[in-house]
Each structure stands twice: as C-alpha cells, then as structure tokens.
Amino acid sequence: MIPIIDSKRQYATVGTEVEKEVLEVLRSGSYILGKNCKAFEEEVAEFLGVKNAVTLNSGTDALHLALRALDIGAGDEVITVAFTFVATTEAIGIVGAKPVFVDIDPDTFNIDVNEIESKITPKTKAILPVHLYGQPCNMDVIMDIAKRHNLFVIEDACQAIGAEYKGKKVGTFGDIGCFSFYPTKNLGTMGDGGLAVTNSEFLKNRMIALRNHGGAIRYYHDEIGINSRLDEIQAAILRVKLKYINDWNKKRREHAAFYNELFKDVKDIETPKELDNTYCIYHQYTVKIPNRDEVHKLLQENGIGAMIYYPVPLHLQKVHAYLGLKEGLLPNTEKNTKLVLSLPMFAEITQEEQRTVAQTLIKCVELAKNKISV
Ligand SMILES: *Cc1c(COP(=O)(O)O)cnc(C)c1O
C-alpha cells in the first residue's frame, strides 16, 4: 500500500526533537498562548516575510476571523471559487456574508482572474483567492483589481505555506493571509492549528482580540469574539517543524518533477502546470484523467492511495443550496471536478514508490478505457 501521505515517516525524522519539546511544555505548567506561541509567531512571520502573525486554532478560524477583522458580514459579498475545501466558503457563511463564485482557470485550478471583474457589485467587499494544491494564484492581477475597485483581499493559503509568486510568499499579498496546520498540510502539527498574517498593526490587534473573547485586556470585552487560541504543545511542535519546511517543500517539487517525467509520454494523463515565476509547493500532485472514478477505484484495489480533491464543487453542495445555484454556472470547475485525481505526495516518498504509482496508474487508465468501451 502506498498512501497519499505518510505522517509516520515524517515523525521518524522529527520525532526525537518533538518529544523533547513537548515534554518540556508538559512540565512547564504553561499550556495556552505562552512562550512557544509567541516565539512561533515571530519565527513564522520572519519565514513568510510579513510583519505580524496571529496563531489560531485552525485555518477555518483564520478565514473566519480575517473576515470579522475586516468587518465583513451580513449584506456583503465575497468573491471566491467553488473548487476548494468547504472551509473557504463556510467562513464566509459564518459571518453572514454571501460567497460569489468565479470559475477556475483549468490549467492552474485557481481562480480565473479574467472573470473576477464581471462579478463585482456594489455589495462586494473582498476577493478571497485560494492557492489550491500549493499553487500560487496570479496575485499581480488580483491585487490590481482589488486596488481599482477598493476591495479587500484575503488569501486562503491553507495549502500553500512557503509557495511563492514572483519571489514573494503567498499569504502576504493581501490584507490578511490564512494558513492551516492540520496534520496533513505541508506544515502540519499534531492536532489542529491555524494562523492569520497581516502587515497591518490594526488588523493584527483586532484578530488578537477576536481570538480571545473579543477583548485585548483580560476580562474586558469589547465585542463578541471566539475562543481560538493555539496551545503550547502545538506551537512547540510547529517550531520544530518550521525548520524543515523549506527542505520538505523542495523535496515535494523534486517528486513532482519526477512524476512529470514518468508521465511525459502518456497521452491520457495530464500533469499539473505551473504559472510562470511561481514556486509551487505541491501540497497535492494532481493529474487529470479520463474515466476518473473507475481509475480511482482500480487504483485503490491495487494499493495506491489516490484521492479526489474535491468530488463536489461548493456551489452544488447542499450547504449552499440557499444560493439557488445550478449546474452549468461554472463549467471549468464542474468539468475539472470530474477529472482530477491526486497521487501520493509527501517529502519522504521514494522514487521506487513513485515508479510503482506511475506504472499502476498507467495500467489502470488503460484498463478503465477497455472496461468502459466494452
Ligand atoms: C485545510 C484547509 C482549510 C481549513 O483549515 P483547517 O485548519 O482544517 O480548519 C481551509 N481552506 C483550505 C483550502 C484548506 O485546504
């Protein structure tokens, strides 16, 4: 069995260090928003090249509190994509705003920047691009549109920590960038964790208050906040792992290049493309194939842990039925939902395993073709 991700193998490289740090936290008596959180906020801000980092309980909370900090709520519209994890639009729903969907560019799976302006209305407050699969969005165009229309930009960089657009880390272009440390993310902790980053002192302070019951001073509450604090154990783990993230991302890129090589003469398998001047970090290595569902099933039977991210676009999910959106609204999103398949990808995967994945996939694509034509 070759899994899509193998967290145990990563643990083998960082485990000793992690155990030492975690034990120290356990013995310290300080468990929430202590010295590790503070140190991690400084270290990750430096890594990303941004002034302020606010640790939170999850990536979902980062998106939620980013919207809150920008006073986006009922009656407001936020432009985003339907080809993403549900948390992106869930956060918009939590604050009472309305997601307005733009189709994707089928080459990058990210927001089609040419369609954004046609969706802007007097109610639009922000653009919320998602750097899906670790692939940077076209930030020059997005920032230019936002500037001309006086809109905020919140980046969902939950899958893209360390990815770069023109030499600058994604998540640092807009007003606020959101990251997740869910265990399977490129920088994952051993529980839940999240982060919001901003160059604005004002937005930093608002998010610091919102994450801790809406008050900057303990027991003085200015507004309704939430409880979204990172705990010291997770912060200590993240501090250890942050030292490895560049190396892990680099390895993922090497594995992506190797997959590309293995599939280069296979006409039925479309390999991922990269936008010029970007550093994609391959949170997922996602190919497009015909007869995807059948191939997926065959792969599972043959011990390859491939996954479909995501099988149903968000505009067609029950959760957004209240928007009354119909199939056909986002042709590229809907089409790609039926083609995409993500293959095993993690820093520790071996070339031998990648060869097995590639050979099995090529075989399954052929098998599915014959099965379906008879
Ligand atoms: C993981 C993820 C989130 C949510 O992060 P959590 O930490 O799981 O709450 C949001 N958006 C995208 C694109 C993600 O992949």
PDBQT file of the ligand as one rigid body, heavy atoms in Angstrom, charges set to zero:
ROOT
HETATM    1  C1  LIG A 401      -7.328  22.824   5.241  1.00  0.00    +0.000 C 
HETATM    2  C2  LIG A 401      -7.975  23.948   4.559  1.00  0.00    +0.000 A 
HETATM    3  C3  LIG A 401      -8.734  24.897   5.245  1.00  0.00    +0.000 A 
HETATM    4  C4  LIG A 401      -9.133  24.768   6.687  1.00  0.00    +0.000 C 
HETATM    5  O1  LIG A 401      -8.107  24.538   7.552  1.00  0.00    +0.000 OA
HETATM    6  P1  LIG A 401      -8.439  23.802   8.969  1.00  0.00    +0.000 P 
HETATM    7  O2  LIG A 401      -7.179  24.017   9.733  1.00  0.00    +0.000 OA
HETATM    8  O3  LIG A 401      -8.682  22.366   8.647  1.00  0.00    +0.000 OA
HETATM    9  O4  LIG A 401      -9.592  24.464   9.573  1.00  0.00    +0.000 OA
HETATM   10  C5  LIG A 401      -9.230  25.976   4.532  1.00  0.00    +0.000 A 
HETATM   11  N1  LIG A 401      -9.006  26.104   3.214  1.00  0.00    +0.000 NA
HETATM   12  C6  LIG A 401      -8.306  25.200   2.522  1.00  0.00    +0.000 A 
HETATM   13  C7  LIG A 401      -8.092  25.416   1.059  1.00  0.00    +0.000 C 
HETATM   14  C8  LIG A 401      -7.777  24.077   3.153  1.00  0.00    +0.000 A 
HETATM   15  O5  LIG A 401      -7.111  23.179   2.454  1.00  0.00    +0.000 OA
ENDROOT
TORSDOF 0
